[in-house]
């Protein structure tokens, strides 16, 4: 049982450190903050490789932003970068080696590392920027070593994500007993704490666990998520360094059964139009994943229409059922039916378990490929997007038709573009492919692109325009606002109820 400073003082130079958590949930804030303080004081440790599956940060200074020092880090392998912009700045400046790999692959990679197997073999990432044929997930010129390779198995192309030793695991739980057994009863997610601990332990490494408290009472065996035999050091976090999420000190609904309280109705906007149209694509009984941002609008709209209990919402972090939280509490769900570990959730997703995935899009090209990760002045990363988009039976990308200052209104069921968006979303060429349209057609996926004024479907020759909003001029307000011309046959009107002002 050590202080945070004493525990991180045991981390040697040049080691590979794995860290658990998603956004602020499950992140060991006391440990990463102490590691930063040690480096600022002693310029040690240095030359670390940081590995994490889900993005961990608040877009400012917390989470993995603590570790964003060029001397402290040599290499970063992460699933999502947007919430740790300080890491992104190091990558953009070529101060570190930087990789972006799918969140689901990285959390499964921890299991393969623990078992000393040769890698994760998967089709996730084929024909995207993660494929070695298109960069192998490398984000800058300084990054040269290939971590992903194409292999042939039974006459088919697969990707092999190579394993490597984990030397240090930084994990978090709620309580530990005197034997070090870790429970997570107040955590909004389980994440990948067990495989990280097993991976570090099986490579002769160090496992440090942050907890709220240590109990003299032995933990219930069924409640233990990480057995004490795997843990080298326990750190009791100081107040404010073990909040349940970066937005909330503790929200009981994230760990208790019950019925979620419906959110406030969403005011009328292009976002509500899109959410209403998306909702029509979700059949009763569906198992659904909603991405962060625009897709989150489906929750209040479904609640408003009395349909929230007609399908099951899931999160890649592990919660099943309930109402997903947003913002800096993303990754938790209010009154979930179950919370499973993150690698198991991605096993389900990768195997085609999702009926519907509702995801955002930054830019989209004529063949239906989607960029969500390259944002010009920063690296966003893909998180679980590649796993989810590539394997869901139906994929719905939702976004405003144009971005940047768009304002719309509706009068008598007809949409009016009051101020056109400054930025084109449907472009000739996207800078980074995170979803490959032609591959989706080959897999037989059903793919839609839903905006406030037009709905496209992925067809044999790219985007087919299938619906337009009443009051929209197809040539001037759709085709002239795109960088390519979609396939237009006989589009239907978008449902009138999408444009109600109530």
C-alpha angles and dihedrals in degrees: 000000000000141000115257090253092051092048098050090045085073093063109105127215118270097021131138112245124196119198128195131217144073121245097321100327113103094000115138095229095171091057099047091045091051091048090054092049091050091052093047090051102039105015084237144157098033138176095034125166110220119205124185134157105206127035112267119194147071099248088260131049108328132085117017090352084084090069097049099115120123095223094043093053129047099170137012125199109185143156099215130020107175097091092050100053092164088065089049091053090055090051094047090051092050089240092130139024106257133196131177113201128167115281092229092052094049095050089048089046089063089062092050090048090051091052094044090238120153099251149294111300110201145136090230107121099020111149092008129102087273091064110096087232087066104035106299094246093297111149105194145017093263090063109084111142112100112232095172129054137180114239135178119236120175090343095306132109116248135169121237115205104201123231124230134179121281111212102179132029120198109194140158138217138163103248140359128201122221090274089057096250108159126221128184106199095137097040118104091217140019097214117172102315095130099051091044090053092045092047094052094042093049090053094052091257140136127271118196119185124196116209140173093231147348118236129208089212116088111249120248107262092229091053096053112106097175120025116229093238088075097051124086101180137020123205122193105214122232119241111286093023096083104047113153089242135354087259103044134035090213135342112188092201090070091066104027134080118242143096117302117236111244113250123242114280113269116246117242114276140124087279092061092047090053094046092051091052092046091051090061089064094057111088122207111272094026123146106226142188120199121201124221121272120015094017091059088074089076090074100062092039092051090048091049091052094045094246103111092101093048095081138027120250117207134185127214089232090067112267115129121197127355125081117307116235121230139211116022090349092060110134093048128087129206111244098349120192092224141356114211128177119277099243090053091050090054091048086060094045095046091052093058098262095141116089093190134015119191110197140168127241133207097192135354129199134210095269091054097255116147136215118202101150111053110075102165103240097038144025113249099178127207106261108183093335097105095049092045100042094045097050110032115105092228122026122195119189112196128189141131112280089240126012135217117059098355113163125180138179135187127222122182091344094309123114120231122199103219097175122011119227116255097220127066115229099185104064140170094242131015118212096227130018113222094157120032113211099199091051090051090054089051091052091050095240120163107233129186133181109204125192134163094266108024141027122210129191125202107250137175092280103035128274118012115198104225105162138025131187118252110259095030121121105223096207100042104030099035116019096035089051094056131073092227136033116250124217107271122191119142109334119195125221116266110250111281093226089068088072102049113133095216 
